[in-house]
Amino acid sequence: MEIYTTGKVSAKFYGAALMAGNNTPDYFQKLSTKIILGRTLHDIQPSLSKEWKRVPYMYRPVRDEIYIGEYTCYSKARKEKNETMVDGLFHESFHALDLQVFGHLDYEHDYYGAFSTCKDTAFWGRWNEDLSRLKDNPKCLKGIDKIFNRHMNEDGSGALETFAELGANIHGYSTLKPWGIHDIRKFWPRSLEVIEDRIQSLQ
């Protein structure tokens, strides 16, 4: 994966991104995904809808590009430093693996054809097993920030996010750190087994 910049980013941010890119696992080389850095996601892609301006990174499947902002843009007056850039790089790279390597991307529809959401894959079945267990035992989520709920959405987005975050967790990263969640693997043990299996198949 190659790293590009658009607009102005600090030398420190750019250097950290280069270092992270040079320290990704070998199987990431199967991706041809471009990583584009900018001051905010809006600076990278001005056509993004408003909700995307408030996040520090995202993957665009139809372009096969990962966008990483140095800042999140909550408003013109409020920008916050992106403190989870490396975590985001790994998380979004697993979205890319989900679509480009393990799945079969339909270029007319973002995320359609992802391995994690195909009903005939082992991951979808195991994710649903883990989800049922979590629903049957809500006490295990006591004290966990509600941001975790996005992993439990049954419209496909929950499986997508779980796949990407578990992948990042395997390498010691978490995009949920700002909410005090450093690792979700204990909540999705069966799903984790499938991802570890898929990674093994690439090595």
N, C-alpha and C positions, 0 to 999 in steps of 0.2 A: 504494500500500500504506500502510495506517495502522498506527501503532505504539501499543501499549497496554502497561500495566504491571500486574502482579499482585504483591502483597506489596511489600517494601521493596527498592529498588535505589538505588545511589548516584546523586547528581546528575551526576557525571562520566560514569558508564556510560550513563545515560539521554540525556545531551547528545550523547555520541559516537554513539549509535544514531540520534538525530534527524538529526544531521549526515550520517551515512551514508545514511539514508533519503532525504534531500533531494538527494543527489548520485548517485543511481542513474540509469542511462540511460533515455531517454524510453520505450523499448519496455517497460520494467517496468510502465508505466502500464496495460498490458493485463491485469495481474494484479489481482485483488480480494483477494489474500491478506492476512491480518492477521498482523502481527508482534507477538508477546507477549513482553515482558521479565519476568524474575523473578530472584530470588536464585540459584536452581538450577532445572534442569528439573523436579525433583521438586516444587518449590514451585509451579511453573506447572501441572503436571499430575500430581498424586499417584498416579494410577492407572497410571503408566508402570511397566514392568517394571524390575528392578534394573539391567540393563545400560544402560538409557537415562539412569539417574541419573549415570552416569560420563562423559557426553558434554556438551559445552557448548551444542550447538544441534541442532535436528532440524526436519524438515518433516512435518506430519501431513496427508496428502492428503485424507482423508475430511472433515476439518474445514477444509481449506485455511488452515492456520495454521503459522507458523514460530515455534518456541520458541527463545529465546536466554537462557541463564543467565549471570549475572555471574560465577558460580563453577561449577566442576565439583564434584560431591559423591562422592568416593571412599569416604568413610565419615563418621560423625558427627564424628570428630576430624580428618579431613583434607579440607579444601576448597582448591581451587586457583583462582586468578584466571583468568578467561577472557581471554587475551591476543589472541585471533583473532576477536573479535566481528564486525568488518566483513567479514573473509574469510568467516566463516560465514554472514553475511547474504546475500552474493552467491552462495555455494555453494547454500544452501537455496532461494534465489529461482530458481536454475536448475532445481532439482528441481520447483518449482512450474510453471515454464514448460514443462518436459518433460511434465508431466501436464495442466495446465490450458489451455495455448495450443497446443502442438505435438501433444499426444496426445489421448486421449479417455478420461478417468478413469471407471472403474467405482466408484461411491461405496460399494459393499459390500466392495471389496477394495483395500487400500492398494497403490498403485503399479501396479495392473493397468491396462493400456492406455497406459502411458507410451510416448512416441515412441521413446525410446532402446532399448526392449526389444521393440518390435513387429517381428516377423520380416520384414515386407514393406517396412520403411523402409530408406533409404540408410544411416542411421547404424548399424543393426545389422550390415549387411554390411561396412561400412568398419571398424567396431570389431573384427569378427572377423578381418579382414585384418591390422589392426595387432597384434592379439593373437597371431596365427600368426607374424608376423615377430618379435615379442618372444620367443616360445617357441623359435624357431629360432636366436635369437642371445642367449642368456641373459647373455653377457658384457656386454651393453649396460646391464644392471641391476646390475653389480658396484658394491658400495658403497652401493646404495640401500636405505634402511630397509625392513624387511619389511611395514610398513604399506601400501606400494605394492601388495602382493599383492591387496588388496581390489578393486583395479581390474581384476584378471585373473580374478575369479570368473566362471564360465560359467553360473551359475544365473540370470542377469539382473541381479543386484546389481552386478556388475562394470561392466556397460554403464551402469547408472544412475549409479554414482558417478563414472565417467569423464566422462559428459555434464556433470554438475554441476560437477566440479572444472575441466574444460576451460573451461566458461563463466566461472567465477571467474577463472581464469588470464588469459583474454582481457582482463579489466579490471584485471589487475595484482594479484590476490589469490590466496591459497593457504591452504587449511585444513591443509595438510601441513607448514607452516613449522616447527612444533615438532619435526618429525623430519628437518629439514634439506632438505626437498624444496620448492622455491619455484615450480616450474613443471613440469608433466608434458606440455606440448604436443609436445615433441620425441619422446616415446614413442608418441603417438597422432596422427600427422600426417593420416591419411586421415579419421579421426573428426573432427578439428578442422575440416577443410574443410566437412563437413556442417553443423556448428554455425554456422560463419561464414555459410554460405549461408542457414540458417534465420533468423539474426539479420538479415541483409540484407533478407529478405522482409518483415520487420516495420517496416522504416524507410522 
